Amino acid sequence: MTTPPYQPGYPQGPGYPQGVSDKSKIVAGILGIVLGSFGVGRFYMGHTKIGVLQLVVTIVTCGVGGLWGFIDGILILVNGGVDGQGRPLRD
């Protein structure tokens, strides 16, 4: 097995195993719970398309779509998730 090359801009070392995101699961989950109706948790994780979709659904449904972001934030805290590049979020 070969080690993937160093990727500039991403944390390296024992605290950050190769392939783990620099984004925090806890921050993403809290942002999803508090500001999920605006898609902020998904924007933070790098999923801009889903973030925009959450914002549009909230506007079109006059705020009821905000439940999607709230539930999404809880699921991120419980199950974790991946960032926009497919790497698992760090704890």
Helices and strands as residue ranges (DSSP letters): H 25-35, G 36-38, H 40-45, H 48-60, H 66-79
